[in-house]
Amino acid sequence: MKLRCTLTEWALYVCPAVLLATQMLLELFTAPVLKALPSSEPQEGGSVTLSCQTKLALQRSASRILFSFYKDGRSLSVRGVSSELKIPKASEGHSGSYWCEVVTEDRQISKQSSQLEIRVQDPLNSAYASILNPALHKPTASETPPIEARGPLPPPPASSAEKPRFSSPDPHLHHQMQFLLKQMQDVRALLGHLVMELRDLSVYLKPGTTKVADK
C-alpha cells in the first residue's frame, strides 16, 4: 500500500514535467511576432524597421531558421537568415498589412505571424488635423486651466401675474437722436441746392449757350 502511494505521488509530479519537456523538445521555435520600430505609424520620409521576433527552443538553438516578409499578399523579400526588413524612406505607398513567416531550413516547419497595420503619416496632414481638431491635442498638466469653484445658482424669478414693465427711454439718448435727424435733414437740403446749382452750371456750359453769350 505504501509503495502504491509513492508511485501515485511520483506520477502526479513527474509525469506533467515529462510531458512539458517532451513538448518543448518537439517545438522548434515559437510563433513569430511582427513589430515595427520605432512605430507602426511612421512619419513620411522617416525610416521604419520590421522585426520578425521568435525564439528557438533551448535544445534546438543550433538549428537554422529562415525569415521572409509579406505585404498585402505580396512577397517583399526572399527567405534569408535576417529577421529584420528595413524601409529607409517611408512613403504613403508603404501603408498596408504586413506579416512575416519563419521556416526551417528543410522547409518542414513553418509559422506565420499575425498581420500588422502600417500607416505612414503625412507631417502636413497631421499638423492640419491637430489645428482643425483641437481635441487631438491633449493638454499637459501645466496647460490644463484650474477649475474654478462656482457659487450657488441665483434663485429663479418669482412668478407674477403682472405684465412686464418696460423702462422709459433715456432722455439724453432721445435728444441725441433728434439732433442727428436734424443734421441729416440739413445735409439733405444742402445736397438739393448743390444739385440745382450743378444743373444750372451744366446748362450754361452747353455749346449753344456759350455762342449766344458771345453774340
C-alpha positions in Angstrom: 0.0 0.0 0.0 2.8 2.4 0.8 4.6 1.6 -2.4 1.4 2.2 -4.4 1.0 5.6 -2.8 4.6 6.5 -3.5 4.2 5.6 -7.2 1.0 7.6 -7.4 2.6 10.7 -5.9 5.6 10.3 -8.2 3.3 10.1 -11.3 1.4 13.2 -10.2 4.6 15.3 -10.0 6.8 13.7 -12.6 4.5 12.9 -15.5 3.5 16.6 -16.2 7.1 17.6 -16.1 8.0 14.8 -18.6 5.1 15.9 -20.9 6.2 19.5 -20.8 9.8 18.6 -21.6 8.7 16.5 -24.5 6.5 19.3 -25.8 9.4 21.7 -25.6 11.6 19.3 -27.5 9.0 18.9 -30.2 8.5 22.7 -30.6 11.4 24.0 -32.6 10.5 27.7 -32.3 7.7 29.9 -31.0 5.2 31.6 -33.3 6.7 34.8 -34.7 5.6 38.2 -33.7 6.0 41.1 -36.2 6.9 44.5 -34.7 7.5 47.9 -36.3 10.3 50.0 -34.9 10.2 52.8 -33.8 6.4 52.9 -34.5 3.7 51.3 -36.8 2.7 54.9 -37.7 6.0 56.4 -39.0 6.2 59.9 -40.5 6.6 60.2 -44.3 10.2 60.3 -45.2 11.4 58.6 -42.0 12.7 55.1 -41.6 10.9 52.1 -40.1 12.3 48.6 -39.4 10.1 45.5 -39.4 11.4 42.9 -36.9 10.1 39.3 -37.0 10.7 38.0 -33.5 10.7 34.4 -32.5 12.6 32.2 -30.1 14.3 28.9 -30.7 14.0 26.1 -28.2 17.0 25.8 -25.9 17.6 22.2 -27.1 17.4 23.3 -30.7 19.5 26.5 -30.5 21.8 25.2 -33.2 19.0 24.8 -35.7 18.8 27.2 -38.6 15.6 29.1 -39.5 14.8 31.4 -42.4 12.7 34.6 -42.5 10.5 36.2 -45.1 8.3 39.3 -45.2 4.9 40.0 -46.9 2.7 43.0 -47.6 -0.9 42.8 -48.8 -0.3 39.2 -50.1 2.9 40.1 -52.0 6.4 38.8 -51.1 8.8 41.6 -50.1 12.0 39.5 -49.7 13.4 36.1 -50.4 13.9 33.8 -47.4 17.0 34.6 -45.5 18.6 34.4 -42.1 17.9 38.1 -41.3 14.9 38.6 -39.0 14.6 42.3 -40.0 13.4 44.3 -43.0 14.3 48.0 -43.1 12.4 50.7 -45.0 14.8 53.6 -45.2 12.4 56.2 -46.5 8.7 55.5 -45.8 6.0 56.9 -48.1 2.3 56.6 -48.5 2.7 53.6 -50.7 4.3 51.7 -47.8 1.0 51.7 -45.8 -0.7 48.3 -45.6 -0.9 45.0 -43.9 2.4 43.2 -43.2 3.3 39.8 -41.8 6.3 37.6 -41.6 6.9 33.8 -42.0 9.6 31.7 -40.3 10.5 28.3 -41.7 13.1 25.7 -41.0 16.0 25.2 -43.5 14.5 21.9 -44.6 11.0 23.6 -45.1 9.3 21.0 -42.9 8.1 23.5 -40.2 6.7 27.0 -41.0 4.9 29.5 -38.9 3.3 32.9 -39.7 2.8 36.0 -37.6 -0.3 38.0 -37.2 -0.9 40.9 -39.5 0.5 44.3 -38.6 -1.0 47.5 -40.0 1.4 50.2 -41.0 0.1 53.7 -41.6 2.6 56.3 -42.9 1.6 59.7 -41.6 1.9 62.9 -43.7 3.5 65.6 -41.4 1.4 68.4 -43.0 -1.8 66.5 -42.7 -1.0 65.7 -39.1 -0.4 69.3 -38.3 -3.6 70.4 -40.1 -5.6 67.7 -38.2 -4.3 69.0 -34.9 -5.2 72.5 -35.8 -8.7 71.7 -37.1 -9.4 69.3 -34.3 -8.1 70.6 -31.1 -9.4 67.5 -29.3 -6.5 65.6 -30.8 -4.1 67.8 -28.7 -4.0 66.5 -25.2 -3.1 69.4 -22.8 -0.4 68.8 -20.3 -0.8 69.3 -16.6 0.6 72.8 -16.9 -1.7 73.7 -19.8 -4.9 72.5 -18.1 -6.7 75.5 -16.6 -7.7 75.2 -13.0 -11.4 74.6 -12.3 -12.9 77.5 -10.5 -15.4 76.7 -7.8 -18.8 78.0 -8.8 -21.1 79.8 -6.3 -24.7 78.9 -5.7 -27.0 79.5 -8.6 -29.3 82.6 -8.4 -32.8 81.9 -7.3 -35.4 81.7 -10.0 -37.5 84.8 -10.6 -40.7 84.8 -8.6 -43.8 84.2 -10.7 -46.1 87.1 -11.0 -49.4 87.6 -12.9 -48.4 91.2 -13.7 -47.2 92.1 -17.2 -43.5 93.0 -17.5 -42.9 96.7 -17.3 -40.5 98.3 -19.8 -38.3 101.2 -18.7 -38.8 104.5 -20.4 -36.1 105.5 -23.0 -33.2 107.6 -21.9 -33.9 111.3 -22.3 -30.3 112.1 -23.2 -30.3 109.4 -25.9 -33.7 110.7 -27.3 -32.2 114.2 -27.5 -29.1 112.9 -29.4 -31.3 111.1 -31.9 -33.4 114.2 -32.5 -30.2 116.3 -33.1 -28.9 113.6 -35.5 -32.2 113.7 -37.5 -32.0 117.4 -37.8 -28.4 117.2 -39.1 -29.5 114.7 -41.7 -32.3 117.0 -42.9 -29.9 119.9 -43.2 -27.4 117.8 -45.2 -30.3 116.7 -47.5 -31.4 120.3 -48.1 -27.7 121.3 -48.8 -27.4 118.4 -51.3 -30.6 119.6 -53.1 -29.2 123.1 -53.5 -25.9 121.7 -54.8 -27.8 119.6 -57.4 -29.7 122.7 -58.6 -26.5 124.7 -59.0 -24.8 121.9 -60.9 -27.8 121.7 -63.2 -27.7 125.4 -63.9 -24.0 125.2 -64.5 -24.4 122.3 -67.0 -26.9 124.4 -69.0 -24.6 127.4 -69.0 -21.7 125.3 -70.2 -23.6 123.9 -73.3 -22.0 124.9 -76.7 -25.2 126.7 -77.9 -25.4 128.7 -74.7 -21.8 129.9 -75.0 -22.4 131.2 -78.5 -25.4 133.3 -77.5 -23.4 134.8 -74.8 -20.6 135.7 -77.2 -23.1 137.5 -79.5 
